[in-house]
Amino acid sequence: MIVHIVMFKFKDENKALNIAKVKDKLESLEKSIDVLKSIEIGINFNESDRAMDLSLYSTFENEEDLKTYAVHEEHLKVVSFIKEVTVESKVVDYILE
């Protein structure tokens, strides 16, 4: 199984609203992208300078399914919005054995 984790730092403008919108948009992908096995979205409450604002934890059967997800039309729509409202993101993908 493949685990895909992404963390986002949001712009200050309309931050809480945009975090909520992104959470909803990401969660909706589970219904429209069949290769997406699971998705979990977490909103941060830690106030550390190192903290990110939102994290995505998703799983896929294999790397090919992750690649399919990455270019899926519905995913790309969400990515486009995320790029408008964030200043930074970090990603890690790994094989869960």
C-alpha positions as CSV (number, residue, x, y, z in Angstrom):
1,M,0.0,0.0,0.0
2,I,1.1,3.6,-0.7
3,V,0.7,6.4,1.8
4,H,0.6,10.0,0.5
5,I,0.9,12.8,3.1
6,V,0.7,16.5,2.3
7,M,0.9,19.4,4.7
8,F,-0.2,22.9,3.9
9,K,0.5,26.4,5.3
10,F,-2.3,28.8,4.4
11,K,-2.2,32.5,3.6
12,D,-3.5,34.7,6.5
13,E,-6.3,36.2,4.4
14,N,-9.6,34.3,5.0
15,K,-7.5,31.6,6.6
16,A,-10.1,29.7,8.6
17,L,-12.6,29.8,5.8
18,N,-10.1,28.6,3.2
19,I,-9.0,25.8,5.5
20,A,-12.6,24.6,5.9
21,K,-13.1,24.8,2.1
22,V,-10.0,22.8,1.3
23,K,-11.0,20.2,3.9
24,D,-14.4,19.8,2.2
25,K,-13.0,19.7,-1.3
26,L,-10.3,17.1,-0.4
27,E,-12.8,14.9,1.4
28,S,-15.1,15.0,-1.6
29,L,-12.4,13.4,-3.8
30,E,-13.1,10.0,-2.1
31,K,-16.4,9.8,-3.9
32,S,-15.1,10.8,-7.4
33,I,-11.7,9.1,-7.6
34,D,-12.0,5.3,-7.4
35,V,-8.2,4.7,-7.0
36,L,-8.2,6.7,-3.7
37,K,-8.6,4.0,-1.0
38,S,-8.9,6.4,1.9
39,I,-8.4,10.0,2.8
40,E,-8.1,11.8,6.2
41,I,-7.9,15.5,6.6
42,G,-6.6,17.1,9.8
43,I,-6.8,20.8,10.8
44,N,-3.9,21.8,13.1
45,F,-4.4,23.2,16.6
46,N,-0.7,23.4,17.4
47,E,0.6,27.0,17.5
48,S,4.3,26.2,17.1
49,D,6.2,28.2,14.5
50,R,7.0,24.8,12.9
51,A,3.4,23.9,12.6
52,M,1.5,23.6,9.3
53,D,-2.2,24.4,9.1
54,L,-3.8,21.3,7.4
55,S,-2.6,17.8,6.7
56,L,-3.8,15.2,4.2
57,Y,-3.2,11.5,4.7
58,S,-4.4,9.2,1.9
59,T,-3.7,5.7,0.8
60,F,-3.5,3.9,-2.6
61,E,-3.1,0.3,-3.6
62,N,0.1,1.0,-5.6
63,E,2.2,3.7,-7.2
64,E,0.3,3.6,-10.4
65,D,-2.9,4.5,-8.6
66,L,-1.2,7.4,-6.9
67,K,-0.1,8.6,-10.3
68,T,-3.6,8.3,-11.6
69,Y,-4.9,10.3,-8.7
70,A,-2.3,13.0,-9.2
71,V,-3.6,13.8,-12.7
72,H,-7.3,13.1,-12.2
73,E,-9.4,16.1,-13.3
74,E,-11.2,16.4,-9.9
75,H,-8.0,16.3,-8.0
76,L,-6.5,19.0,-10.3
77,K,-9.4,21.3,-9.6
78,V,-8.8,21.1,-5.9
79,V,-5.0,21.6,-6.4
80,S,-5.8,24.7,-8.3
81,F,-7.8,26.2,-5.5
82,I,-5.2,25.1,-2.9
83,K,-2.4,26.9,-4.8
84,E,-4.5,30.1,-4.6
85,V,-4.9,30.0,-0.8
86,T,-1.6,28.5,0.5
87,V,2.0,29.7,0.8
88,E,3.7,26.4,1.3
89,S,3.2,22.6,1.1
90,K,5.3,19.6,2.0
91,V,4.8,16.0,0.7
92,V,6.0,12.5,1.5
93,D,5.0,9.3,-0.2
94,Y,6.1,5.9,1.1
95,I,5.3,2.2,0.8
96,L,3.6,0.8,3.9
97,E,4.7,-2.8,4.3
